[in-house]
Amino acid sequence: MARKGRLSLLRAWALFAATAVLVAVGCDGGETIGGGQGGGGGGEGDDTFTFGRAGDSISLDPINATDGESLIVARQVFDGLLDFAPESTDVVPALAAEVPTPEEGGLVYTFDLREGVKFHDGTPFNADAVVFNFDRWKNTNNEFHVGGGGNSSDFAYYSVMFGGFDDDSVIESVEAVDEYTVRFRLKEPQGPFLRNIAMSPFGIASPQAIQEDAENFWQNPVGTGAFRFESWDKGSEVRLSANEDWWGSDVSPEEGGGGPNVDSVVFRSIPDNTARVAALSGNQLSGADGLTPDDVPTVEENENLKIDERPPLTIGYLAMNTQKEPFDDPLVRQAVTHAINVPAIIDAFYGEQGDIASAAMPPTVPYFNDQLEPYPYDPDRARQLLEEAGMPDGFETDLWYLSVPRPYMPNGRGIAQAMQQDLAEVGINVELVTREFGTYLEETGRGEHSIAQLGWTGDNGDPDNFLNELLSSAAATEENAQNIAFYRNPEVDELLNTGQTSIDDAERERVYLRAQEIIYEDAPWLPIAYTTPPVGLQRQVEGYQPSPTGGEAFNTIELTGGSYVESRTEAGGGGRSSAPALLRGGS
């Protein structure tokens, strides 16, 4: 009953807010909402797809970003050598003309490149451009191994996915065989190598643009993608325009090509969930993600809107910093896993979009260990474990929560408050802490927290991308750690290394199943939920192809039909209400 009441209140507020938007715009001297060629929402004067999201990007240099809000924008501006087929993690060609086959037992890969492709600055894409990018990423003494802005991840994706920088990198060399042929030589086989290459962080950037201003490339990105970068109003919106010369226009949509079919794309930041849904309902947006489970019925009941879902490849978790007392004791960590009522959290905050998590990766990933059960909610067992750990009276600590909704954590504060109450019942008193999203990632990446919420949307559909990326010792770096539990287990590291360096399916299955068992026993995380993130769209939006990685391309999107909501000019109007500014992201 409590959830129904909250839902009714949310629906009433969304309707009120949407009405307020329309009235406010109607007093603004005759601005048309949803007009233009496509009528797909967004309040733009041309054929513009306007996408509402919970937070702003951090860096538009994809190799220097780890957050989804940065990478979904970079996905439109940059192409990689390979890509994932729409709505899947099957690898397809992109700037490479075909997917290469392993040579010499997986030590060599030869990429034949597309000819005639140009970067947005007019310079040619060729083998030298590929070599330039990989040299920049790999070598710390490269003069262009810089940039990313104040919250740069410092090329973290390259280090984690390819084993480190410089001589530590599994990529031994990248050679331009001729103008349109590149040969990679690895020090050892890497099972997920082609899937790694297809990931958004490895989009190929214009060498000329980086050479001109590497330090500021993060806010002036230049790639070969379906859309060109136009502007970035920090904290509010990013604007892109169609690349009329995009090489992918002649490629089939089944392989990620086609389009672009809209003149421009706008990413608009609206941190407040209710305001974002109201903006979608009021035709201020063409689409929006970051919806909570309670938002879904609100959208579905609006005849002008529809819901699509990203295929499940996401996990939300609570990480315990194993390098800080008392979380260096597995008994304490296990106590936390039993103290928190995860089923109640799923019911209250995830609804039908969430399933209770057990292992450290979702069941859609190969070699998922289905023998592991979710940690049972058992406060008595939690108290017993604390007593065994020598802490019968409990302890005080901090719990960091996400300030913006994420696909894996739709309401960080609410979930943290529920956890706080559960932990207090067993004597663990927590102070709740939060930060702005970029700062949150930076500070948890340095290990300043004791317990912290976070989550992961898979980049490539391989178990290496979850277990090695998030729970290996190599990912527990002093800065920009992806492993924010700072969990280090040599046995797990050895298993993950075997899985990463093998191209034998049977061997990979064996080691990943065992690694999940050990991680479960050590409990550096409390896995919370596997989610199916919803996306709200105007009914006029066609061709949207949701990606399991959360970073879908927008080249196939079309805005069909005409305007269906228009404002009117009122006598004496002309003053602009504050409501539209808020729903455009505000400041």
N, C-alpha and C positions, 0 to 999 in steps of 0.2 A: 504493500500500500504506500509506503514511504516513497518508493521509486516512482510510482505512478503520479504521486502528487508533485514531485520534482519535475517530472516530464511535462505535466500540464502547465506548470509555471514557466518552464523553458519555452514551450510552444507559444504561450500567451505573450511572453516578452519578445520572442522572435517576430511575431506578427506585429506587435506594437512598433518595434524598431524598424521593420521593413516599411510600415506605413509612414513612420516619421521620415524615413529617407525619401520616399516619393513626394511627400508634402513639401519637404525642405527643398528638393530639387525643383519642384513645380513653382516655387516662389523665386527662382533664380533666373528670371529673365528669359525663359523659354528653352532651356537646355533639354535635348532629347536623350532619353535613356534607351539603350539597346537599339539605336537606329543604325545608320550606315548601310553598307552593302550586305552585311551578313546578319545583323540583328542577333548576335550571339551573346549579348550582355557585355558589361564592362563600361558602358557609358562613353565609349570612344567614338570618334567621328568617322573612322574607317573600319575596315574589316580586321578587327583586333580581337584576339583571344586574351582575356584578362583572367589570370589565375590567382586566386587568393590563398595565402598560406599563413602559417602561424608566426613565422619568424623571417628575418632578413637573411640574406647570404652573408658569409664571413669573408670569403675570397673567391674571385672568379677565375683565378689561376687553378685549374683542377688538380694539378699535382701538389698544390699547397693547401688543399682543403680535405677535410674528412667528414664534414657534415652534409646531410642530404639537401639542405636548402641552398648550399653553394653548388653542389654537383648537379642538381636538376636544371639549374640555369646553364652551367657549363656544358651540359649534355646537348643543349640546343646550338651552342656556339662552336663546339669542337667535335671532330670525328676522330676515332681511333683507327688503328690498322684493322681491327675486328670489332664486331658489335654483337649484341644479342638480338635474336629474332623477336619481333613484337610479342609481348605477353608471355615470354619464356626466358630461359637462360641457355638456349641452344645458340651456339656460336655461328655467326654468318660473316661474310666478308664486309668490309667497309672501305677504308682507303687502300687496303689490300684487295687485289682483284679476286682472290680466292683464299680459302682457309688452307694453310700449308699442312703437310703431313710431317710427322717426326722423321728425322734422318739420324743415322748413327746411334740408334737406340734411345732417341729422345735428347740427344746432345746438340742437334742442329735443326734450325727451322729457316727455310728460305721463303721470303715474302715477295711475290710479284705485285707491284704497285699499280694503281690506276694511273693512266696518263691523262694529261690535260687538266688536272685539278689545280685550282688556285686558292690561295688564302684570301681572306677578306680584304687584305691590303694590296691585292693584285700580284703578289709574288708567287712563284710556282711551288707547288708541292712536289717533292721528289725524294730520292733516297738520301740525299744530303740532309734534308729537313728531318727525316726520321733519326739519322745518326746524331744530329745536333740535339734533338730533344732527349734522347736516351743518355747522351753524354752529360747533358745538363743535370738530369735527374740523378745519375749514378755517382758522379765524381764530385766530391766535396771541394776539390781544388779548382773546379771549373769556375771561371769568373761569373758565369750566369747561374750558378747554384745559389741563388738569392731570391728575395721577393716573397710575396704572399701576404704582405700587410702585417699589422700589429698582432693579429691572431693566427699567423701562418702556422701550418702544421710542419713546416720545414721538411717537405718531401717525404713525410711519414709513410705514405702508401707505398712508395717505391721501396723503402727500407724493409717494411714488413712483408710485402708480397714477393720480394726478390732477395731476401736474406740479408740485407744491409747495403751499405754504400761501399764505394771503392773496391778493394780486393775482397771484401766480404760478400759482394753481390754474386748471386748464382749466374747472372749474365756476364760471361767472360768478355765477349766482344760483340759489337754491332758494326757490320761492315757494309758499305755501299759497293755492291758488286758492279753495278752500272747505274745509269740514271734512274731506272725504275725497278731495281732489284736490291733487296736488303737481306743479309744473312746474319742470323743470330747464332752465336755459339755459347752453350751453357757449360758450366763446370761439372754439373751432374744433372740427370733428368729431373724435371719438375712436373709432377702429375697435372696440376692445374694451370700450366704455363699459358695455353691458348685462352683459357677463361680469364686469367689475370690480364692478359694483353687487351681483352675486350672491355675491361672495366673503364668507367668514365674518367677516373683520375689520369688515365694514360692517353687522353686526347692530345693530338699533335698540334702544337702551337707554331705560329709564324716565327721563324728564326729572326727575321728582320725586326719584327716588333719587339722581341725580347732584347735584341742587341741595342735597339734604340733606347729602351728604358726598362730594364729588367726589374728594378725595384717597384715600379708602378704598374707592371703588367697585370697584376691582380685586379686592378680596377679599370683596365683598358684592354680586355682580352681580344685576341685575334686568332681565329681558327679557320676551318674550312666548312663549318656546319651549315645547316639549313637556315639559320638565322644569324644576323650580324648584331654585334653589340652596339647600342646607341647611347644609353645613359644609365646612370645609377644614382638615384636619390636615396642616400643611405638611411636606413630605417623605414623607408616608405616603399619604393618600387624600383624595379629594373626593367628597362625597355629594350626590346630587340626588334629588328626589322627583317623582312624576308630577304634571303640571299637568292636573287633571281638566277644566278649562275651556278646553283648548287649541283654538284656532280650526281647526287642521289635522285634527282628528279626523274631520271629515266630507269631507275631500278625499281623492281616490283615492291609493292607495300609488304608482301610476305617476307621480304628480306630487309625490311626497314626503310625502304625508299619511298618515293612519291612525294609530290608537293614541292615546296611548302604551299599550303592552300589558303593561308591568311596573310595579310599584309604585315602584321606585327603581332608580337607577344609582349604582354606586360605581366610581370610577377609583382603582386601587391601584398605587402605585409600587413596583416591584421591580427595582432596577438590574441585578442579576446575572441573566444569561440562564438559567443552569442552575436557579437558584432559581425563576425565573418559570415555566419549563416544568414543574418539579416541582410547583409550586402548581397549575398547570392539570391535570396528571396526577392530583394528589391531591384534585381537586374543590374546591380553595380559590378557584378562579376560574371564571367562566363563559366567558371568552375572554381572549386575550392577543395583543398584537402585539410587534414588535421581535424576532421569532424569527430566528435565524441559519439558513443553509441546513442545517447539521447538526442543527438542532432539528426540521426538517420530518419526516424519517423517524421520529424518536422519537414525534412526535404521531400520524403516520399509522398506526403500529403499535399504537396504543392503541385498542381497540374502542369506548371511550367518547368518543373525540375525533375531530375532523375538521379539515381544512385548507380555508380559503377564501383567495382572493388578491385584493388590490386591483388594479384595472386599471392598467397601467404608465403613469405620468406623473411619473417620478422620475429624477433624475440625481445621482450622487455625483462630487465633483471635488476636486482639489488646487489651491488658489489660491495664486499667487505674488504677493507684495506688490510691485507694479510701481513703487511710490514709494520703495522701499528698495534700496540697492545690495546685491548686484550684479544684482537682479532688474529693475532699470530697463533692462537690456540684453536685447533679445529673443533674442539668441544664447544667453545663459545660460538663459533660460526654455525655449528649444527644446532645449537640452542636457538639462534635467531631464526633458522629455517623452520623450526617447529613452533615458534612463538607467534608467527604472523599468519593470519587467517586469509590465505590466498584465495580460496573459493569465494569468500565474501567480497574480496576486492574485485575479482572477475565479475561477479554478479552486479556489483554496484557501479563499476567504472568502465567495464569493457562490453558487457552484454553479449550479444550474438557475434560481435566482432573479435572476441577473445576466447582462447582455450587455455586451461591451466597447463603451465609448462612443467616439464620434468628434466629433460636433458638440456645441455647448453647450446643446442641448435634445433631448429624447427624440424618437424617430421617430413617436410617436403624435400629436405636435403638428403642426398644419398648416404647410406650407412648410418642412418639415425638408429639409436639404440632404443627399441620399443620395450625392452625389458625393465627399464627404469620407471618407477612410479613417482609422481609428484611428492615432495616432502609433505607428510601429513601434518595438519594443524593439530598440535598436541601440547598445550601449555604446561601440563604436568611433566611431560618428557623434557621440555625446555628447562624447567626449574631443576630437574634432576641433573641435566647436563651442566648447568651452571654450578651446581654444588660439586660435581665431579671436577670441574675446572677450578675449584677453590674460590668461587664467587657466589656463595649462597644468598647474599644480600643484593646481588645484581651489581650494576655499575652505571655511570653516566657517560654519554657519548654524543656525537653529532650525526645527523642524518641529512644529507644534501638531497634536494628535490629539484626537478626541472621546472623552470618558470614558464616554459612555453609547451603547448601540447605537441607530442610527437606521435608517430604512428604506433610506436610500442608503449607509449606512456601518455594516454589521452588527457589525464588530469593529475599532473605531478603533485600539486599541493594536496589535493583531496586524498590521493593514495598515500602520501607521506603522513597525513594526519591519522588515517586509519592504522597505518603501521605504528605510529607513535603510541596510540592507545593500546594496541596489542602488546607491544614491547613493555609498556609500563605495567601490564598485568603480571609479568614475570620478573619485574624488578629492574628492567633496563630502561632508564630514563633518557630520552633523546631530545636534544635541541635541534629544531628544524632550521636549515640553512639553505639559501638559494642565491643564485647569481644570474645576471644577464647571460643568455645562452652561450655566446662566444667565450665569455669569461669563465663560465661554468666548465666548458670543455678544457680550457687552458689550465684552470686550477685543479680540477680532478685529474688532468693529465700529468700534473706534478705531484699528485698524491696528497693534497692538502686536506682531504676528507678522511673520515673514519668509515662511514657507510654512505653510499651514493646510488641514486637511481641512474640508470642509463639503459640503452638498448641498441639494437643493431638490425638494420635491414641489409640482407645479404647483397654482396656486389656481383657474385658470379655463380651462385648455386652449388658451390663446392664446399665440402666440410672444412677444408683448409681455411676458407675465408671466415669461418666462425671460430673454430677451435684454435688455430694458429694465430689468427689475427687478434683474438681477444683474450687468450688464456696461456700463451706461451711466454717463457722468460724473455724471449727476444722482443716481445711487445710490451714488456714492463720497463720501458725506458724512463730516464730521469725527467725528461720533458716530453710532452705530447704522447704520453703512453696511451695506447689503445687498451691495454690490459690494466684497467684502473683498479682491479683487485690486487695488482702487483703480486700475482700468484706465480710462484716459481716451484716447479716440481721436475727434477731431472728425468724421472721415468716418463712423465707426460711429454716432456720436450723430445725425448728420444722417439717415442711413438709418433708424435706429430711430424718429426723430421723424416721418419720412414714413410709416412703417408704422403708427405709433400714431394719426396724424391722418387716415388714409385709410379710407374704407369701400368702396374698390374692391379686389376680390380679386386681380386681375392685378397691380396696382401693389404691393400688400402682399407678394405672392409674390416679385416681383422684388427688393425691397429686403431682405427677410429672408434670401433665398438669398445675396445679396452680403454682408450683414453677417456671416453665419456663416463665409464664406470669409476675411474680413479677421481676424476673431477667431481663427480656426484658425491663420493665418499669424503673428499677433502672440503667440499662446500665453500669455495671462495665466493660463490654467488648463491642467492636465492632466485632461481628462475621464476618469473611471474607469469608471463603470458606469451603465447603465440598468437599473432593477430592477423586479421584480414582487413587492411585499412580501407575505409570507404572514401570515395571521392564524389562530391556533389557537382552536378553539371546542369546547365540550361538544356532544355530539350532540343534546342536548335543546334547543339554541338554534336557533330558526327565525326567518326573516324578517330575518336580517342582510344588509344591502345594502352591500357594500364600495364605497367611493368612490375614484376615481382621485386625488382631492385629499388622501386620507388623513384626511379629517374627516367620516366618515359620520355620519348621524343615527341615533339608536337608537330612534326612536319606533315602528318596525315590528317590533322584536325581541320574540319570544315565547319563554317557557320552558315546554316541553311535557314531559309525563311526570311521574313521581314520583321520590322519593329513591331512589338506587341505591347509596349508600354510607352506612352509619351507623356511628357509634362506639359503644363500649360502656363502661360504668363498671367500673373495676377496684377491687377492695377496697384501701382505703388511698389511692386516687387523690385528686386534688384540687389537687395542685401543678401549675401551668401550665408546660409546657416552653417553652424559648426558640424552638423551631423554628417554631411557628405565628406568633409575633411577627415573626420574620424574613420569613416568606412573606407577611405582610400589609404588608410594606414596611419594617418596622423603623424605625430612626431614625438 
